[in-house]
Amino acid sequence: MSDKILETEDLCKYYGSGENIVRAIDHTTMSIQRGAFTAIVGRSGSGKSTLLHMLGALDRPDSGRVLIEGKDVFSLKDEQLAVFRRRKIGFVFQDFNLIPSLNVWENIVLPIGLDKKRVDRKHILDLAERMGIQDKLSSLPNTLSGGQRQRVAIARALAARPAVILADEPTGSLDSSMELEVISLLKACVNEYGQTLVIITHDETIAQMADSTLVIADGKVVSR
């Protein structure tokens, strides 16, 4: 099995045309090691969120390839791609993306239900305990603090045991003390469950916690 779990080959994503063209991702080739915690850092507008969306198969590139476990994800039809994404990738977003009408338990198991799979209650309860939200499983998201909501979002990302966890500025809504606590929890969990973690961030503190760092500027990975 390859030690590269996630790769891009000559990836491009442009917006606009002519003089107004924006090269959000511009001929980027990179790879991420299996089981590693990789931080992708860059200034606002550098293309890092666009890159994450393509790594997670949320947005198709104009050209180039994204490979997950050697599979060219954009060779799949939309329905196949949706299934592949649910099974292989967990997402953590800055604004949590929890469903307001569902309680904590229902939010966590949502990806498993969408995939029509049986919920491993022991695994979910273990995740909830690790995240310190085991007493909040029947609560609605609007009754939780920002830190608690982010813990729910992380548990949801881990619930289906995906190979890759992609996190887009996951602590941007949290204060500095909660930020370090959440990243430490996320790192500990992916280590325990043998997953690969990729975090998009502009925060040097988070980048220093990573096993490796990729720097992106003007749509290109400029250093490793």
Disulfide bonds with the S-S distance in Angstrom:
none
